[in-house]
Amino acid sequence: MPEVKIYSTPTCVYCRHAKKFFEENGVKYSEFDVSADEKRAEEMFAKSGQIGVPVLDIGGKIIVGYDRRAIKEALGLE
């Protein structure tokens, strides 16, 4: 299973959807609250060019937003 990182904020609905998907599928992930961690926010922007969340880093593949199909593909769940 690839390493999974989620850049999120506490109020983001789509972030919660992504985390729920990971939990339901037994995917371990690291979560970074970019509203409270400027260094991680800069890291997220450098990887994605985006300031919106969620930004997912799945084994180096960057997915912006909660794109269930892209997430499943990146995790090899399809």
Residue pairs with C-beta under 8 A, 6 or more apart in sequence:
1 27
1 28
1 75
1 76
2 58
2 59
2 60
2 61
2 74
2 75
3 30
3 57
3 58
3 59
4 22
4 27
4 28
4 29
4 30
4 56
4 57
4 58
4 59
4 75
5 29
5 30
5 31
5 32
5 56
5 57
5 58
6 15
6 18
6 19
6 22
6 29
6 30
6 31
6 32
6 54
6 55
6 56
6 57
7 32
7 34
7 40
7 41
7 43
7 44
7 53
7 54
7 55
7 56
7 57
8 15
8 18
8 19
8 31
8 32
8 33
8 34
8 53
8 54
9 15
9 33
9 34
9 35
9 53
10 33
10 35
12 53
12 54
14 53
14 54
14 65
14 66
15 53
15 54
15 66
17 66
18 54
18 56
18 66
18 71
19 29
19 31
21 27
21 66
21 68
21 71
22 28
22 29
25 75
25 77
27 75
32 40
32 43
32 44
33 40
34 40
34 41
34 44
34 53
35 41
41 51
44 50
44 53
44 55
45 51
47 55
47 57
47 62
48 55
48 62
48 64
50 64
52 64
52 65
54 64
54 65
54 66
55 62
55 63
55 64
56 62
56 63
56 64
56 71
56 74
58 71
58 74
58 75
59 74
61 74
63 70
63 71
63 74
69 78
72 78
